[in-house]
Amino acid sequence: MSLIGLLIAGIIIGLLGKWVAPSNRDNIPIWLTIICGIVGVLVGYWVAGALGVASTSGPDWIRWIISIILAAIFVAIASALTSRRGR
C-alpha cells in the first residue's frame, strides 16, 4: 500500500473506528483518531495475513472489518489513556 493510500485508509478507518467505539470513548482529538486508524490499518493487514486471508481481485472485506475493529479498540485505548480523571 502506498503512503497516500495508507493515509486515506487511515482517515476513513479511524473515523469508522471512532463511530464503532463506545460513545463514552469518542472524546479524543481528530488527529489521534487518524493515527489510531493508520495503526488499525497496518495491524489489521498483519492480522489478516497471519489468519491466512488471501488477497483477492476485489475488496478484502475480512481485512477491512479486522482493521475497523482494531481501530475501534485503539480509539478506546487512546481515549482511556488521554482522559482526564477530574471530569
N, C-alpha and C positions, 0 to 999 in steps of 0.2 A: 504494500500500500504506500502511495506517495505521501509526502508531508502535507500537501494541501488536502488530499483525501482523508488523512488522519485527523486534521483539524476540523474539517466539515463533519466527518462522522462523530468526532468527539463532542462537537457542539450539539448535534442532534441527539446523540445517545445520552449526553449529560442532561439535557432538558427532559428527555423521556425518563431517565433515571430519577430526576427530581420529581417528576409527576407521579412516578410509581412509588416513591418512598413515602412513608407515613407522613401525614400532614404536619405533625409537630417536628419533623426533621427537615423542613424546607426553608430554614432561616439562614442559609449561607449565601455569600455573595455569588454573583453570576460567574465571575472568573474562576472561583473554586468549583462551581458546578461543571464548567467546561473542562477543567483539569480532571475532575472525577470521571467525566465522560471519556476523555482521552485514555486515562488509565483503564477504564472499563473496557474500551475497545481493544487495547493492547492485551490485557489479561484475558478478555473474552476470546480473542483469537488463539491465544496459547491454550486455554482450557479446551476450546473446541477441537484443536489439533490433538491434544492429549486424549480426548474422548473418541478420536477417530472420525470426526466429522470431515468428510472429504469435500474438496472444492467442487462446485458444480458450475455449469454454464450460466445458471441463473442466480438469483439471490440465495444465499445460505441462511435460511430463516432461523435454524437452530443456533448458528453462530451469533446472529443479531439478538436473539432472545437472551442468550447467555450474557452478551455484552450489556444489554439493558438491565438485567437482574444485577449484574456485578456493579454497574454504575449506580444503581439504587442503593446497594449496600455501601458503596464508597461515599455517596451523598450522606447517608445516615451516619457513617463513621465520622466524616468531616464535620457534620453538624454537632455530633456529640463532643468532638474534640475542641470545637470553636465556640460552643455555647457558653453563655455567662451564667454562673450559678445564682446570681442575685436577682434573676427575673422571676 
